[in-house]
Structure formats: structure tokens, C-alpha cells
Amino acid sequence: MPVISVNAWSFERYMGPLRMIEWNEDTKEQVLKVSNRPEEMGLTAMLAKLGRKGYRAVEIPYCHLQDTSEEGLEHLRDQARIQNVQLTSLLLDYGDLSSVDPLRRRTDLSWYRRWIDIAADAGFVCVRIPAGEADPDDRPAIIRAADGLRCAADYAKSRNVRVVTENIGGLLSTSDNVNRLLEACGGRVGLTVDFGNFPEDKYRQLAEVLPYADTVHAKARTKSGGIVDEDDFYRCLQLCANAGFRGPLSLTYLDEGDAWEALDGLRSMADNVMTKPA
């Protein structure tokens, strides 16, 4: 049975301003963009509720780490330990290691190293880094992305953190490219598989990459009004079971309605599928 985790992107509406990095192509530099959100729940309260509900792991986007001081990261690590909730992945939703611009790649890689240090100090197991936004037909981009990911992975290894990438962004929008990139990384980079990110023929493509998954974003497809498409979710869960997946299964709900209630419903469906004998 996989560890049932939660993707904290599910709580985006509740956790205060989003501080996201973007690349300014005109000035060739990273810029901070802040989107206002009400702060109805901080990380400490989130971890406490996860613990009470019996969730044993969580993935947290970098934009939700408001305090990256030594004291702030120590507090986060201690609260996760107290609640018995593993900090599985720090999600870095920025960057383009597939870019043809060497300055962009160097700048992004330096930014990744900083967040790898933050992840290590907070006690995260993994850091999720996207491969990039290049066209999926751009084969040299796979080599560029693999070079950057290997560099990040080697640095992360020195901090006892694992780098994983994900089927997210233009370059890894096909299962063939996911597998090509993993092969180019020579086993030094892991994989997060997201149920919702393949734009076409997703069930076939999920089946092709799930055997290599370290973690899974069990993202619910929803209908009008935020109602979960249960047929789709069950089918994706069955693909996980067929692949023998046993890593953290990170439940993800990104629509309207009560996120906690929706996540509990997803967990019930996951229990129905993933606890069955092989």
C-alpha cells in the first residue's frame, strides 16, 4: 500500500500570498511576482490537520514557505516530526533547464541549488524540478535538460536530498520524452508522475511511465462544480496498482469546494484500489 500523501497545492486558496519566480526575457533575470490570497491556514496548522486526519506525508510548493530562515525551517521540520507527517517533496514550480539560453540555464540552476539547501535544512526527502518548456520534438533540449538535472541531482545528493522531475511542461508532455530524459540522466534523477498532465492519450502514456515513478500526483479530474470524475480517478489508480507503485501517493484537488472533504473522498477511493491484493 502506498503512503497516502497530500499535495499542498490543494490549499492554494487558503495559504496566503503566492510568491512566484518568473523569468524576464527582456532583462534576462528572475523577477518575483506576488498574487494576493487570504491566509486562512499556515503550514503549522496544515501539518496539524494532516496529522489528525491520518495523512502521513505532504508535498509543499516553494511559494508556501514564507519563512526560510534557519529558525523557520527548523520549526517546519519539528512540526512535521511532531505530527508524524513526512515532508516528501518540495515542489519547485519554476525554471527551464531545456532553454537554449545558457544564462537562463545557469541562473535557474543556481536558484535550484538554493532551494535544495532549503529542502535539506527543512527535512524534505525530494525536490521536484521541471525539465523545461521546450517543444517536445526538440531532441537537443532533452540533452540540455538532462545535463541540468544531473548537476542539480549531484548537488542534492551531497545534501541527502533526491531530485525528481515530472511529466510537466512542454518537453515532458509525452511519455517517450519522459523515458528518454530518465535514460539520459542515468538513474540519478527520479520521477513524479501526475495523472493530469499528459495532454493526449493519457492512460496509455501513464501506463508507460508509472513503473518508474518515485511519487505520484493523484490529481483529480473534475466536472462542473468541482465534482470529481470518479471513473477517471479509479482508472488512473488502477494503472498505479498495475505498475506495482508503492511510493507516496500525493492526493491533489485543485477545484472549487472544500479541499479537505474532496481529499478525504480521494483517499477513500485510493484505499479501495491500492489495498487490494496484487
C-alpha positions in Angstrom: 0.0 0.0 0.0 1.5 3.4 -0.9 1.9 6.1 1.7 -1.1 8.4 1.3 0.2 11.9 0.9 -1.3 15.3 0.1 -0.2 17.9 -2.4 -0.4 21.3 -0.6 -1.3 23.0 -3.9 -4.7 21.7 -3.0 -4.8 24.5 -0.3 -3.6 27.3 -2.6 -6.8 29.4 -1.9 -6.2 29.3 1.9 -2.5 29.8 2.4 -1.8 33.4 1.8 0.0 35.3 -0.9 1.8 33.3 -3.6 5.3 34.5 -4.2 6.3 33.0 -7.5 9.5 33.5 -9.5 9.3 34.3 -13.2 11.9 34.8 -15.9 12.0 38.3 -17.5 13.3 37.7 -21.1 13.9 41.4 -21.7 16.2 41.9 -18.7 17.5 38.3 -18.5 16.8 38.0 -14.8 14.4 36.3 -12.4 11.6 38.5 -11.0 9.2 37.9 -8.1 5.5 38.1 -8.8 3.1 38.2 -5.8 -0.5 37.1 -6.1 -2.7 38.0 -3.1 -4.5 35.2 -1.4 -6.2 35.2 2.1 -4.1 33.4 4.7 -6.7 31.2 6.5 -4.2 28.4 7.2 -0.5 28.4 7.7 1.9 25.5 7.4 1.8 24.7 11.1 -2.0 24.4 11.1 -1.9 22.4 7.8 0.5 19.9 9.3 -1.5 19.6 12.4 -4.7 18.9 10.5 -2.9 16.4 8.2 -1.7 14.6 11.3 -5.1 14.5 12.9 -6.6 13.1 9.7 -4.0 10.4 9.5 -2.2 11.6 6.4 1.4 10.6 6.7 3.1 12.7 4.1 2.8 16.1 2.3 4.3 17.8 -0.7 4.7 21.6 -0.4 5.2 24.2 -3.1 8.2 26.6 -2.6 5.8 29.6 -2.7 4.2 28.4 0.6 7.5 28.6 2.5 7.2 32.1 3.7 10.0 31.8 6.3 13.2 30.2 5.0 15.4 31.4 7.9 17.3 28.8 9.9 14.7 29.1 12.7 11.8 28.9 10.3 13.0 25.8 8.6 13.8 24.2 12.0 10.3 24.9 13.1 8.8 23.3 10.0 11.0 20.2 10.4 10.0 19.9 14.1 6.3 20.4 13.4 6.3 17.7 10.7 8.1 15.3 13.2 5.6 16.1 15.9 2.6 15.4 13.6 4.3 12.3 12.1 3.9 13.8 8.6 6.8 13.2 6.3 7.9 16.2 4.1 8.1 14.2 0.9 8.8 16.8 -1.9 9.5 20.5 -2.1 7.8 21.5 -5.4 9.8 24.0 -7.5 7.3 25.3 -10.0 9.7 27.4 -12.0 12.6 27.1 -14.4 13.6 25.9 -17.8 16.7 23.7 -18.0 15.8 22.9 -21.6 16.3 26.6 -22.7 18.8 27.3 -25.5 20.0 30.3 -23.4 23.0 29.3 -21.3 22.5 32.3 -19.0 18.9 31.2 -18.3 20.1 27.6 -17.5 22.9 28.8 -15.2 20.6 31.2 -13.4 17.9 28.6 -12.9 20.4 26.0 -11.7 21.8 28.4 -9.1 18.3 29.1 -7.9 17.6 25.3 -7.7 20.8 24.9 -5.5 19.5 27.5 -3.1 16.2 25.6 -2.8 17.9 22.3 -2.4 19.7 23.7 0.6 16.4 24.9 2.0 14.8 21.5 1.4 17.7 19.8 3.1 17.5 22.1 6.2 13.8 21.6 6.5 14.0 17.8 6.1 12.4 17.2 2.7 13.2 13.9 1.1 12.9 15.2 -2.5 13.0 18.3 -4.6 10.8 18.3 -7.7 12.4 20.2 -10.6 10.7 20.6 -14.0 12.6 19.7 -17.1 11.5 22.7 -19.1 9.3 24.2 -21.7 11.0 23.3 -25.0 9.0 21.8 -27.8 8.6 18.0 -27.3 10.1 17.5 -30.8 13.3 19.3 -29.7 15.7 16.3 -29.1 18.7 18.5 -28.2 16.5 20.1 -25.5 16.3 16.7 -23.7 20.1 16.6 -23.5 20.2 20.2 -22.2 17.6 19.4 -19.6 19.3 16.1 -18.6 22.6 17.9 -18.1 21.0 20.5 -15.8 19.0 17.9 -13.8 22.1 15.7 -13.3 24.0 18.8 -12.0 21.2 19.5 -9.6 21.0 15.9 -8.6 24.7 15.7 -7.8 24.5 18.7 -5.6 21.3 17.4 -3.9 23.0 14.1 -3.2 25.6 16.0 -1.2 22.7 17.3 1.0 20.9 13.9 1.2 18.1 15.1 -1.0 16.8 13.3 -4.1 16.0 15.3 -7.3 12.9 14.2 -9.2 11.4 15.7 -12.3 7.8 15.4 -13.5 5.7 15.0 -16.7 5.0 18.7 -16.6 5.8 21.4 -19.1 6.2 21.2 -22.9 9.3 19.0 -23.0 7.9 16.1 -20.9 4.4 16.3 -22.4 4.9 12.8 -23.9 5.8 9.5 -22.2 8.5 8.9 -24.8 10.3 12.1 -23.8 9.9 11.2 -20.1 11.6 7.9 -20.7 14.3 9.4 -22.9 15.2 12.0 -20.3 15.3 9.5 -17.5 17.7 7.3 -19.5 19.9 10.4 -20.3 20.0 11.1 -16.5 21.5 7.6 -15.9 19.4 6.8 -12.8 20.5 10.0 -10.9 17.1 11.7 -11.3 13.8 10.3 -10.1 10.2 10.8 -11.4 7.0 12.2 -10.2 4.0 11.2 -12.4 0.9 13.4 -12.5 -2.4 11.9 -13.5 -3.5 15.1 -15.3 -0.5 16.3 -17.2 -0.4 14.3 -20.4 -2.5 16.3 -23.0 -3.3 13.3 -25.2 -3.8 9.6 -24.8 -3.1 9.9 -21.1 -4.0 6.3 -19.9 -1.5 4.7 -22.4 1.1 7.2 -21.5 0.6 6.9 -17.8 1.0 3.2 -18.1 4.3 3.7 -19.8 5.9 5.9 -17.1 4.3 4.7 -13.9 6.7 1.8 -13.4 9.5 4.4 -13.0 7.6 6.7 -10.5 9.1 7.7 -7.2 6.0 9.6 -6.3 2.6 10.2 -7.9 0.4 13.3 -8.0 -3.0 11.6 -7.8 -4.7 14.7 -9.3 -8.5 14.5 -9.6 -10.1 15.4 -12.9 -13.3 17.4 -12.1 -16.6 18.1 -13.7 -18.8 21.2 -13.3 -19.0 22.5 -9.8 -15.8 20.7 -8.7 -17.3 17.2 -8.7 -14.6 14.6 -9.0 -14.7 12.4 -12.1 -14.6 9.1 -10.2 -14.3 6.9 -13.3 -11.2 8.7 -14.4 -9.7 8.7 -11.0 -10.3 5.0 -10.4 -8.8 4.2 -13.8 -5.7 6.1 -13.0 -5.4 4.4 -9.6 -5.7 1.0 -11.2 -2.8 1.9 -13.5 -0.8 2.7 -10.4 -1.7 -0.7 -8.9 -0.9 -2.4 -12.1 2.5 -0.8 -12.1 3.2 -2.0 -8.5 3.5 1.6 -7.3 4.3 1.8 -3.6 5.7 5.3 -3.1 3.9 8.4 -1.8 0.6 8.8 -3.5 0.0 12.6 -3.3 -3.7 13.4 -3.5 -4.3 16.6 -5.4 -7.6 18.6 -5.7 -7.5 21.9 -7.5 -11.1 22.9 -8.0 -13.9 24.6 -6.1 -15.4 23.3 -2.9 -13.9 22.1 0.4 -10.5 20.8 -0.4 -10.3 18.7 2.8 -13.6 17.0 2.1 -12.5 16.3 -1.5 -9.2 14.9 -0.4 -10.9 12.6 2.0 -13.0 11.3 -0.8 -10.0 10.7 -3.0 -8.3 8.9 -0.1 -11.3 6.6 0.2 -11.1 5.7 -3.5 -7.3 5.2 -3.2 -7.9 2.8 -0.3 -10.4 0.8 -2.4 -7.9 0.2 -5.2 -4.5 0.2 -3.6 -5.2 -2.1 -0.7 -6.4 -4.9 -2.9 -4.0 -7.9 -3.2 -2.0 -8.0 -6.4 
